Amino acid sequence: MKSRVAARIRALPPYLFAHIDELKQEQKAKGVDLIDLGIGDPDLPTPRHIVEALREAAPRPEHHRYPSYAGMLELRRAAASFYRDRFGVELDPASEVVALIGSKEGIAHLPVALVDPGDVVLCPDPGYPVYATGTRFVGGEPYSMVLRRERGFLPDLGAIPADVLARAKVMWVNYPNNPTAALAPRAFYEEVVAFAKRHDIIVASGGNTSPYRRWHTDKVIRQGDLMIVDINAIGPGGYFVDFVRCFKVAAKPTQQEKDLYKETYDNLYAAIGEVKPGATTADVAAKFPYYDDDKYGSVSIQQAAHSIGLTLYEGMWISRAYSLDYPAEIKQNMTFAIETFAGKPNLEMTTRLEENIVVTDTGVELLTRCQFEEDFFA
């Protein structure tokens, strides 16, 4: 009997993660105790407030119908608002935002909308296998942009042959990079934009759209900049130390910077003042100012607290995102890092401070002994 499997399926290479699963099962069958560093499947439970919201919503009949194929308009408005607030990008939630069941669905289906048979898609190598798989499904041709250590795992755009560029339709870029963890400087993205415009290529970015703001940068430190120094280490007793101070580089702070610093300081100590045995994490979170966490239900670490111990994030988190609705009791001998920041729209610099405390029988004892900059209080 002739094969009934379509040619597009026969052309697909073995799926990497499926092969890794086969290898894992072989070793488990031999009794090997494996530490799974696989595909990013969560090894921690879903946060309680999310589980509770799901439990409360599931019995409601209005949630038993098919959803809109484009996703809830309320969700798409929230996504557009996030892009506006975080990146200054205006998106129309009705026509420029779509809700997916996961990023993999978007990556796999993007070629369906953009790629015709014979078109080339530029894919980073090593990279997420779905870049190439989605391309092959629609008759496109993936071209590997090899990422080499000596180039900082950035593709050499100048090395792509002219005949490939003539047929190239889409280029995937992915930073922070999976799987190398490399970061891309701003200059690289400027090069990518100019390159894509020159060759009429659509750039599809598979990177982190909510970057952790304390990643390193190629930005030059200038006189007059505000800088934060985050001290994070294992202390003499074997417990973690995690605190922040803010400095003005070789200059006196302006009045606006002094005001920001004082706002940060006051918010920090207002939150610390609520930490005592028998109080709750909601009491502390209520002293943090309203921030994006309230809007998006996120834990951005901008206005937050976390317990510290033998590991950096050993116990509970405190955030307006969920602590107000799901309070936990604060008990004696708990240790916390309390951290706040202050900034204003369109202001280049912000201030940030963090203290370490231990809960005593009557309140707290301050573990941090690093002084604050007197110039900010002058």
Sequence and secondary structure as in RCSB ss.txt:
>XXXX:A:sequence
MKSRVAARIRALPPYLFAHIDELKQEQKAKGVDLIDLGIGDPDLPTPRHIVEALREAAPRPEHHRYPSYAGMLEL
RRAAASFYRDRFGVELDPASEVVALIGSKEGIAHLPVALVDPGDVVLCPDPGYPVYATGTRFVGGEPYSMVLRRE
RGFLPDLGAIPADVLARAKVMWVNYPNNPTAALAPRAFYEEVVAFAKRHDIIVASGGNTSPYRRWHTDKVIRQGD
LMIVDINAIGPGGYFVDFVRCFKVAAKPTQQEKDLYKETYDNLYAAIGEVKPGATTADVAAKFPYYDDDKYGSVS
IQQAAHSIGLTLYEGMWISRAYSLDYPAEIKQNMTFAIETFAGKPNLEMTTRLEENIVVTDTGVELLTRCQFEED
FFA
>XXXX:A:secstr
    S HHHHTS   HHHHHHHHHHHHHHTT       S    S   HHHHHHHHHHTT GGGSS   TT  HHH
HHHHHHHHHHHH     TTTS    S HHHHHHHHHHHH  TT EEEEEES  THHHHHHHHTT EEEEEE  GG
GTT   GGGS HHHHHHEEEEEE SS TTT     HHHHHHHHHHHHHHT EEEE S SS  TTS       TT 
EEEEEEEEE TTSSEEEEEEEEETTS   HHHHHHHHHHHHHHHHHHTT STT BHHHHHTTS   HHHHH    
SSSEEEE SSSTT S EE TTTTTTS  B  TT EEEEEEEE  TT S  EEEEEEEEE SSSEEE       GG
GG 
